[in-house]
Amino acid sequence: MFDSLAEKLEGIFKKLKGRGVLNEESVNAALKEIRMALLEADVNFKVVKDFIEDVRGRAIGREVLESITPGQQVVKIVHDRLVELMGGFSASIKFGARLPAPIMLVGLQGCGKTTTAVKLARLIAKDRKKVYLVSADVYRPAAMEQLAVLGRQINAGVFAAGDLRDPVEICARAVEQARKEGYEVIIIDTAGRLHIDDILMAELKQIKDKVNPAEILYVADAMTGQDAVNVGSKFNELIGIDGVIMTKMDGDARGGAALSLKAVVRKPIKFVGIGEKIDALEVFHPERMASRILGMGDILTLVEKAQSSIDEKAALAMEKKIRKNEFSLEDFRDQLKQIKKMGSMKDILGMIPGLSKVKALKEIEPDDRELLKVVAIIDSMTRKERINYQIIDGSRRKRIAKGSGTEVQDVNRLLKNYVEMRKMMKKFNPKSGVKSLMRNFPF
């Protein structure tokens, strides 16, 4: 996400930082380029205009122009303004005092409401809240079945509508059922249309009046750009929304919708969907997102991912093995599996400060399938081979390659990388379990 914009801004700021002294003319020239970069990223025209004028007012001042590092000062101003543009701070769901607290998801057809409902349920359940799901979509074939299947994957309760065909009645019955069974939150997956129409809005208003939701969240498809912003404005005008969930952020290299929504709709982005998997929904942090747009990385999110994915006891045990130089291929495989839980390699690399600016890494497209291949090769070894790699001779390498569906060259490459990693670890003195694992990523 934001790849295109980030790359352009990086080039603009590189030129600014290269100047020993900045004057009004050079700042204006940079702002003109930033303006074009934002417009090309599909950011709302009025939002761009206000953004540039605000940055100009802050950047053309004595403190900046006479600063020892004026280029860095301008970057900081742009960063701070981006944070403000996206809401300033992360906004959480307000559940209220009622049980269960109804959370109503609205949006057009195809924006990803059903999968988002399940992802949100999983995220809320991590805070030890008991979550119930209900589909009010009686129009889309298999919509209710889809929610039921996905809901079972996360062990959430799912309302069975049976022969009920009235969306309003379904929601009312579901809330009552959730109350009887002791659920704390109920997520309502409403129907969508290809465009906003009177019938859709009338139905949503009736559901709203019937269940009195604690929050109404607009689910926006990031890939539709300014259409997502315009639709969000309409939903807010007609039924009132409390926040936004941006889906398909991983497929949108421009990011214009995310940068425009808060300013235009006046409602915060609360969550972002970054993939198809059930766990691919994150709380939206404006400051972290601004840092990623400007190539500063996002180390806080990286640490949070590590802490949620990595077993601390296993990491401490790993640390002891590293200290004693007992790091086996079995340990290497387990470590790769832990890393895989954190997301794609490309996303992980993008969160590390400075790596986004390394030209060599930009030209590399990390292939997550390579991790799966490595795991398959190690799984094809006997336990004796995994513990003592030195016994793996030519005939064993052929057998391992055949068993894992790979080539002997792949096995050779893995063993070579593993030996290099062991050499590196001899020089390493880990301070903590999580940090040990983080610093020993195999890239």
C-alpha positions as CSV (number, residue, x, y, z in Angstrom):
1,M,0.0,0.0,0.0
2,F,1.1,3.6,-0.8
3,D,4.1,2.2,-2.7
4,S,3.7,4.6,-5.6
5,L,3.3,7.7,-3.4
6,A,6.1,6.6,-1.1
7,E,8.5,6.3,-4.0
8,K,7.7,9.7,-5.4
9,L,7.9,11.4,-2.0
10,E,11.2,9.8,-1.3
11,G,12.7,11.2,-4.5
12,I,11.4,14.7,-3.7
13,F,12.7,14.7,-0.1
14,K,16.1,13.3,-1.3
15,K,16.5,16.5,-3.4
16,L,15.5,18.7,-0.5
17,K,17.9,17.1,2.0
18,G,20.7,17.5,-0.5
19,R,20.4,21.3,-0.3
20,G,22.5,23.0,2.4
21,V,20.1,26.0,2.3
22,L,16.4,26.2,1.5
23,N,14.7,29.3,0.2
24,E,11.1,30.0,-0.5
25,E,11.5,29.2,-4.2
26,S,13.0,25.7,-3.5
27,V,10.2,24.9,-1.0
28,N,7.6,26.0,-3.5
29,A,9.2,23.8,-6.1
30,A,9.1,20.8,-3.8
31,L,5.5,21.5,-2.8
32,K,4.5,21.5,-6.5
33,E,6.0,18.1,-6.9
34,I,4.3,16.8,-3.7
35,R,1.0,18.2,-5.0
36,M,1.4,16.2,-8.2
37,A,2.4,13.1,-6.3
38,L,-0.7,13.3,-4.1
39,L,-3.1,13.9,-7.1
40,E,-1.5,11.0,-9.0
41,A,-2.2,8.9,-5.8
42,D,-5.9,9.7,-6.3
43,V,-6.1,12.0,-3.2
44,N,-9.2,14.3,-3.3
45,F,-8.4,17.6,-5.0
46,K,-9.6,19.8,-2.2
47,V,-7.8,17.8,0.4
48,V,-4.5,18.2,-1.7
49,K,-5.1,21.9,-2.0
50,D,-5.6,22.4,1.8
51,F,-2.7,20.0,2.6
52,I,-0.2,21.9,0.4
53,E,-1.3,25.4,1.7
54,D,-0.9,24.2,5.3
55,V,2.5,22.7,4.7
56,R,3.6,25.8,2.8
57,G,2.5,28.0,5.8
58,R,4.5,25.9,8.2
59,A,7.6,25.3,5.9
60,I,8.2,28.9,4.7
61,G,9.2,30.3,8.1
62,R,12.4,31.5,9.7
63,E,12.7,28.4,11.9
64,V,12.7,26.1,8.9
65,L,14.6,28.1,6.3
66,E,17.4,29.0,8.8
67,S,17.5,25.5,10.3
68,I,20.8,23.5,10.2
69,T,18.8,20.7,8.6
70,P,16.0,22.5,6.7
71,G,15.2,19.5,4.5
72,Q,14.6,17.3,7.5
73,Q,12.4,20.0,9.0
74,V,10.2,20.0,5.9
75,V,9.9,16.2,6.0
76,K,8.8,16.4,9.7
77,I,6.2,19.0,8.7
78,V,4.8,16.8,5.9
79,H,4.8,13.8,8.3
80,D,2.9,15.7,11.0
81,R,0.4,17.0,8.5
82,L,-0.1,13.5,7.0
83,V,-0.8,12.2,10.6
84,E,-3.4,15.0,11.1
85,L,-4.9,14.3,7.6
86,M,-5.6,10.6,8.6
87,G,-7.1,11.5,11.9
88,G,-4.2,12.2,14.3
89,F,-4.7,9.1,16.5
90,S,-6.1,5.6,16.3
91,A,-9.8,5.4,17.1
92,S,-11.3,2.4,18.9
93,I,-14.8,1.0,18.8
94,K,-17.2,2.3,21.4
95,F,-19.2,-0.6,22.6
96,G,-21.4,1.3,25.1
97,A,-23.0,-0.2,28.2
98,R,-25.6,-2.5,26.5
99,L,-25.1,-6.2,26.1
100,P,-24.8,-7.4,23.5
101,A,-23.3,-4.3,21.8
102,P,-24.5,-4.3,18.1
103,I,-21.9,-3.3,15.5
104,M,-23.5,-2.7,12.1
105,L,-21.4,-3.0,8.9
106,V,-22.6,-1.2,5.8
107,G,-21.2,-0.7,2.3
108,L,-21.6,-1.6,-1.3
109,Q,-21.6,-5.1,-2.8
110,G,-18.2,-6.5,-3.3
111,C,-16.4,-4.3,-0.7
112,G,-15.7,-7.3,1.5
113,K,-18.2,-6.9,4.3
114,T,-18.7,-10.6,5.1
115,T,-15.0,-11.5,5.4
116,T,-14.5,-8.2,7.3
117,A,-17.3,-9.1,9.8
118,V,-15.4,-12.3,10.6
119,K,-12.0,-10.6,10.8
120,L,-13.4,-8.0,13.1
121,A,-15.1,-10.7,15.3
122,R,-11.7,-12.4,15.6
123,L,-10.0,-9.1,16.5
124,I,-12.6,-8.2,19.1
125,A,-12.5,-11.8,20.6
126,K,-8.8,-11.3,21.3
127,D,-9.9,-8.8,24.0
128,R,-11.8,-11.7,25.6
129,K,-15.2,-10.6,24.4
130,K,-17.7,-13.2,23.3
131,V,-18.8,-12.3,19.7
132,Y,-21.9,-13.3,17.8
133,L,-22.3,-12.9,14.0
134,V,-25.5,-12.4,12.0
135,S,-26.0,-12.0,8.2
136,A,-28.9,-9.7,7.2
137,D,-28.1,-10.3,3.5
138,V,-31.0,-12.3,2.1
139,Y,-30.3,-11.3,-1.5
140,R,-26.8,-12.6,-2.3
141,P,-26.7,-16.3,-2.9
142,A,-25.0,-18.2,-0.1
143,A,-24.2,-15.0,1.8
144,M,-25.5,-16.5,5.1
145,E,-23.7,-19.8,4.5
146,Q,-20.4,-18.0,3.8
147,L,-20.6,-16.1,7.1
148,A,-21.5,-19.4,8.9
149,V,-18.5,-21.2,7.5
150,L,-16.1,-18.4,8.2
151,G,-17.6,-17.9,11.7
152,R,-16.9,-21.5,12.6
153,Q,-13.3,-21.1,11.7
154,I,-12.9,-18.6,14.5
155,N,-15.3,-20.4,16.9
156,A,-17.7,-17.4,16.9
157,G,-21.4,-17.8,17.4
158,V,-23.5,-17.5,14.2
159,F,-27.2,-16.8,14.1
160,A,-29.2,-19.3,12.0
161,A,-32.0,-17.4,10.2
162,G,-33.8,-20.6,9.1
163,D,-36.8,-19.6,7.0
164,L,-36.7,-15.9,8.0
165,R,-36.4,-13.6,5.0
166,D,-37.0,-10.2,6.5
167,P,-33.6,-8.6,7.3
168,V,-35.0,-6.4,10.0
169,E,-36.6,-9.3,11.8
170,I,-33.5,-11.4,11.4
171,C,-31.4,-8.7,13.1
172,A,-33.9,-8.3,15.9
173,R,-34.1,-12.0,16.6
174,A,-30.3,-12.4,16.4
175,V,-29.8,-9.6,19.1
176,E,-32.3,-11.4,21.3
177,Q,-30.6,-14.7,20.8
178,A,-27.2,-13.2,21.5
179,R,-28.5,-11.7,24.7
180,K,-29.9,-15.1,25.9
181,E,-26.6,-16.9,25.2
182,G,-24.5,-14.3,27.0
183,Y,-22.7,-12.7,24.0
184,E,-21.1,-9.3,24.6
185,V,-20.9,-8.1,21.0
186,I,-23.0,-8.9,17.9
187,I,-21.7,-8.0,14.4
188,I,-24.4,-7.4,11.8
189,D,-23.3,-8.1,8.2
190,T,-25.9,-6.1,6.1
191,A,-26.7,-6.5,2.4
192,G,-25.0,-4.3,-0.2
193,R,-25.9,-3.1,-3.7
194,L,-23.9,-2.2,-6.7
195,H,-24.8,1.4,-6.0
196,I,-26.7,3.4,-3.3
197,D,-30.4,3.3,-3.8
198,D,-33.6,4.2,-1.8
199,I,-34.5,0.5,-1.1
200,L,-31.0,-0.2,0.4
201,M,-31.0,2.9,2.5
202,A,-34.6,2.3,3.7
203,E,-33.6,-1.2,4.8
204,L,-30.5,0.0,6.6
205,K,-32.4,2.7,8.4
206,Q,-35.0,0.2,9.6
207,I,-32.3,-2.1,10.9
208,K,-30.6,0.8,12.7
209,D,-33.9,1.9,14.3
210,K,-34.7,-1.7,15.4
211,V,-31.3,-2.7,17.0
212,N,-29.9,0.8,17.9
213,P,-26.3,-0.1,17.1
214,A,-23.4,1.0,19.3
215,E,-21.5,1.7,16.1
216,I,-22.1,1.8,12.4
217,L,-18.9,1.1,10.4
218,Y,-18.7,1.8,6.7
219,V,-16.7,-0.8,4.9
220,A,-14.8,0.8,2.0
221,D,-12.9,-0.9,-0.8
222,A,-9.6,1.0,-1.1
223,M,-9.1,0.0,-4.7
224,T,-12.1,2.0,-5.8
225,G,-10.3,5.2,-4.8
226,Q,-12.4,8.4,-4.7
227,D,-15.6,6.4,-5.3
228,A,-15.1,4.9,-1.8
229,V,-14.9,8.4,-0.4
230,N,-18.0,9.6,-2.3
231,V,-20.0,6.6,-1.2
232,G,-18.8,7.0,2.4
233,S,-20.1,10.6,2.3
234,K,-23.5,9.4,1.1
235,F,-23.8,6.7,3.8
236,N,-22.8,9.2,6.5
237,E,-25.4,11.7,5.2
238,L,-28.3,9.2,4.9
239,I,-27.8,6.9,8.0
240,G,-24.8,8.3,9.9
241,I,-21.6,6.3,10.3
242,D,-19.2,6.2,13.3
243,G,-16.1,5.1,11.5
244,V,-14.5,3.3,8.5
245,I,-12.9,0.0,7.8
246,M,-10.7,0.1,4.7
247,T,-10.4,-3.2,2.9
248,K,-8.0,-4.4,0.2
249,M,-5.3,-2.0,1.3
250,D,-2.7,-4.5,0.2
251,G,-3.9,-4.2,-3.4
252,D,-3.9,-0.4,-3.6
253,A,-0.5,1.1,-4.4
254,R,-1.9,4.6,-4.5
255,G,-3.7,5.0,-1.2
256,G,-5.8,8.1,-2.2
257,A,-8.9,6.9,-0.5
258,A,-7.2,6.4,2.9
259,L,-5.7,9.9,2.7
260,S,-9.0,11.5,1.7
261,L,-11.6,9.8,3.8
262,K,-11.1,11.5,7.2
263,A,-10.9,14.9,5.7
264,V,-14.0,14.5,3.4
265,V,-16.3,12.2,5.5
266,R,-15.2,13.6,8.9
267,K,-15.1,10.1,10.3
268,P,-12.0,8.1,11.4
269,I,-10.6,5.1,9.7
270,K,-10.6,2.5,12.5
271,F,-9.3,-0.7,10.9
272,V,-7.6,-1.7,7.6
273,G,-7.8,-5.0,5.8
274,I,-4.4,-6.0,4.5
275,G,-5.0,-9.5,3.0
276,E,-7.5,-12.3,2.5
277,K,-6.7,-14.3,5.6
278,I,-8.9,-14.2,8.7
279,D,-6.1,-12.5,10.7
280,A,-5.5,-9.8,8.1
281,L,-7.2,-6.9,9.8
282,E,-5.3,-4.3,11.8
283,V,-6.1,-1.3,13.9
284,F,-5.4,1.8,11.9
285,H,-2.6,4.0,13.3
286,P,-2.3,7.3,11.5
287,E,1.2,8.1,12.8
288,R,2.6,4.7,11.8
289,M,1.0,4.9,8.4
290,A,2.5,8.3,7.8
291,S,5.9,6.9,8.8
292,R,5.5,4.1,6.3
293,I,4.4,6.5,3.5
294,L,7.6,8.5,4.1
295,G,9.9,5.4,4.1
296,M,10.5,5.6,7.9
297,G,9.3,2.1,8.5
298,D,6.8,1.0,11.2
299,I,8.8,-0.7,14.0
300,L,6.0,-0.6,16.5
301,T,3.6,-2.6,14.3
302,L,6.5,-5.0,13.6
303,V,7.2,-5.6,17.3
304,E,3.4,-6.0,18.0
305,K,3.2,-8.7,15.2
306,A,6.3,-10.4,16.7
307,Q,4.8,-10.4,20.2
308,S,1.5,-11.8,19.1
309,S,3.0,-14.4,16.8
310,I,6.0,-15.6,18.7
311,D,5.8,-18.0,21.6
312,E,8.0,-16.4,24.3
313,K,9.0,-19.7,26.0
314,A,10.0,-21.1,22.6
315,A,12.0,-18.0,21.9
316,L,13.8,-18.2,25.2
317,A,14.6,-21.9,24.6
318,M,15.9,-20.8,21.1
319,E,18.1,-18.2,22.7
320,K,19.8,-20.9,24.9
321,K,20.4,-23.1,21.9
322,I,22.0,-20.1,20.0
323,R,24.3,-19.4,23.0
324,K,25.4,-23.0,23.0
325,N,25.7,-23.2,19.2
326,E,23.1,-25.9,19.1
327,F,20.8,-24.3,16.5
328,S,19.6,-27.2,14.4
329,L,17.7,-27.4,11.1
330,E,14.7,-28.4,13.2
331,D,15.0,-25.1,15.1
332,F,15.5,-23.2,11.8
333,R,12.2,-24.7,10.4
334,D,10.3,-23.7,13.6
335,Q,11.7,-20.2,13.4
336,L,10.6,-19.8,9.8
337,K,7.1,-20.9,10.8
338,Q,7.0,-18.3,13.5
339,I,8.0,-15.6,10.9
340,K,5.4,-16.8,8.5
341,K,2.7,-16.1,11.1
342,M,3.7,-12.4,11.1
343,G,2.6,-11.9,7.5
344,S,4.3,-11.6,4.1
345,M,8.0,-11.0,3.8
346,K,7.4,-7.9,1.8
347,D,5.3,-6.4,4.5
348,I,7.8,-7.3,7.2
349,L,10.7,-5.7,5.2
350,G,8.6,-2.6,4.7
351,M,8.2,-2.1,8.4
352,I,11.9,-2.0,9.1
353,P,13.2,1.6,9.1
354,G,15.6,2.3,6.3
355,L,15.1,-0.9,4.3
356,S,12.5,0.7,2.0
357,K,15.3,3.0,0.8
358,V,17.8,0.3,0.0
359,K,17.9,0.1,-3.8
360,A,18.9,-3.6,-3.9
361,L,16.0,-4.6,-1.7
362,K,13.5,-2.6,-3.9
363,E,14.4,-4.7,-6.8
364,I,13.8,-7.9,-4.9
365,E,10.2,-9.2,-4.7
366,P,10.3,-11.5,-1.6
367,D,8.6,-14.8,-2.5
368,D,6.7,-16.3,0.4
369,R,6.6,-19.6,-1.4
370,E,10.4,-19.9,-0.8
371,L,9.6,-20.2,2.9
372,L,7.2,-23.0,2.2
373,K,9.8,-24.7,0.0
374,V,12.5,-24.5,2.8
375,V,10.0,-26.0,5.4
376,A,9.1,-28.8,2.9
377,I,12.8,-29.7,2.4
378,I,13.5,-29.8,6.2
379,D,10.3,-31.9,6.8
380,S,11.6,-34.4,4.3
381,M,14.7,-35.0,6.4
382,T,14.9,-37.6,9.2
383,R,15.1,-36.2,12.7
384,K,18.7,-37.4,12.9
385,E,19.5,-35.3,9.8
386,R,17.7,-32.3,11.1
387,I,19.7,-32.5,14.4
388,N,23.1,-33.1,12.6
389,Y,23.3,-31.6,9.1
390,Q,26.8,-32.9,8.6
391,I,25.6,-36.5,7.9
392,I,23.6,-35.3,4.9
393,D,25.7,-36.6,2.0
394,G,25.0,-36.8,-1.8
395,S,22.6,-39.8,-1.7
396,R,20.7,-38.3,1.3
397,R,20.3,-35.0,-0.6
398,K,18.8,-36.7,-3.6
399,R,16.3,-38.5,-1.3
400,I,15.4,-35.3,0.5
401,A,14.9,-33.4,-2.8
402,K,12.6,-36.2,-4.2
403,G,10.6,-36.3,-0.9
404,S,10.0,-32.5,-0.9
405,G,9.3,-32.2,-4.6
406,T,12.4,-30.0,-5.1
407,E,15.7,-30.1,-6.8
408,V,19.1,-31.2,-5.3
409,Q,20.3,-27.6,-5.9
410,D,17.5,-26.3,-3.6
411,V,18.7,-28.7,-0.8
412,N,22.3,-27.5,-1.4
413,R,21.2,-23.9,-1.2
414,L,19.3,-24.4,2.0
415,L,22.2,-26.2,3.7
416,K,24.7,-23.4,2.6
417,N,22.4,-20.7,4.0
418,Y,21.9,-22.6,7.2
419,V,25.7,-23.0,7.7
420,E,26.2,-19.2,7.1
421,M,23.4,-18.5,9.6
422,R,25.1,-20.6,12.2
423,K,28.4,-18.7,11.6
424,M,26.6,-15.4,12.1
425,M,25.0,-16.6,15.3
426,K,28.3,-17.4,16.8
427,K,29.1,-13.7,16.8
428,F,25.7,-12.8,18.2
429,N,24.8,-12.2,21.9
430,P,21.0,-12.1,22.2
431,K,19.5,-10.0,25.0
432,S,16.0,-11.3,24.9
433,G,13.9,-14.0,23.4
434,V,11.8,-11.8,21.1
435,K,14.7,-9.6,20.1
436,S,16.8,-12.7,19.4
437,L,14.2,-14.0,17.0
438,M,13.6,-10.6,15.4
439,R,17.3,-10.0,14.8
440,N,17.9,-13.4,13.2
441,F,15.4,-13.2,10.3
442,P,16.7,-15.2,7.4
443,F,17.0,-12.3,4.9
